[in-house]
Amino acid sequence: MAFLTDRKRAEGLGSAKSGTEHHWHMIVTSVALVGLVPLFLFTFGAILGSSHEEVIAYYQRPFPAIVAILTMGVGFLHFSKGVQTLIEDYVHGFARKVLIIAMICLSYSAAAVAIYAIVRIAL
């Protein structure tokens, strides 16, 4: 039986050295989403239920298109960082690496598709 202090058990494990940066990204994207989500809801809600032609014409205006692009980009970046934290906390071993890579690919792909769709409508 080993009688080790908490400090001795943790000694040599070190830190990941990215926790502060990760936390900072989460704070910045959260603050950005606090402003972007209401803007997106108001711009999207104004055209909800309209015909296809009216929606296309509405999103060809710069303000609704820019708000939608920013909301999708920042939202998927925030999603990516949040899910990465969940995976790091609850999954161990090789599955952790696989899930983090898959989640990053999925979130960036979804962001790219959303932004491409909005740009395609706007242009």
N, C-alpha and C positions, 0 to 999 in steps of 0.2 A: 504494500500500500504506500503510495507516495503522498507526502504532505506538502503540496505546493501551494504557494500563494497565488492569487489571481494574476499578479504581475508576472510571476515566473511562468505560468501557463500561457500567457499572451506574448511573452518575450520572444522575439525572432519572427513573429508572424507578420509584423509590419502593417502598414495601411495600403490601401489600393491607390492612394495618392490622387484620386479623381473625385472624391466625395464632395468637396467644396465646389468644384466646377459643375458637377452634375446638379447639385442643389441650386446653384446660381442659375443654370439654364431653366430649371423648373420654375423658379421664382419669376424670371423674366418672361417666360412664355405664359405663365399664369396671369401676370399683370397685363400682358398684351391681349390675352383672351377676354379679360374683364371688359375691355373696351370694344373688341372686335365682335364678340358674340351678340351683344345687343344691336350693334350696327347691322350685322348680318341678318338678324331676325327682323328688324324693321325694313330693310331693303328687300328681303325675301318675302316677308309677309305682305308687303304692298302689292306684289304681283301674284301671290298664291291664288289659284283658281282661275287664272286668266287663260286665254287661248295660247296655243303654241306660238303663233306669230307675235302676239303681244309680249310674251316672255323673251323671245329672241330679240325683239326691238328694245326691250327694257335692259337686257344685259349687254347690248351693244353700246350703251352709255358707259362712260368710263368709271363713274363712282361705284355703281353696284358691282361691276366686274372686278374692280380693284379690291373692294371690301370682301367679296367672295374668295378671291385668290389668296388674300392675306389670311383670311379665316381658315381656309383649308390647309395652307402651308404651315401656319403656326399651330393649328390644332393637331395635325398629324405629327409634327415634331414633338409636341407636348405628350401626345399619346405614346410615341416611341420611347421617350425617356421614362415615362411612368410605368409602362409595361416592363421595360428593362429592369427597373427597380424591383418590381414584383417577382420577376424570374430570378434575379440575383438573391432575393430573400428566401424563396421557397423551393427552388430547384437546385439540385447538386449534381456534380459530376459532369460527364460528357453531354448529358441532356441539356444542361444549362447553356453551354456554348451553342449547341444546335438551335435551341429555342431563341436565344438572343439574335443570332444571325437571321433566322427565319422571320422574327418579328421586325427587325430593321428592314429587311427586304420587303416585307408586306406593307409596312407603314409608308416607306418611301415610294413604293409602287402605287399605293392608293393616293398619295399626295400628288404624284406625277399625273395620274389619270384624271384626278379632279381638276388640277390646274390646266391640263391640256384641254379638257372639255370646256372649261370656262373661256379659255383663250380662243378656242375654235368657234364658240358662239360669238364672242366679242369681235372677232375679225371677220 
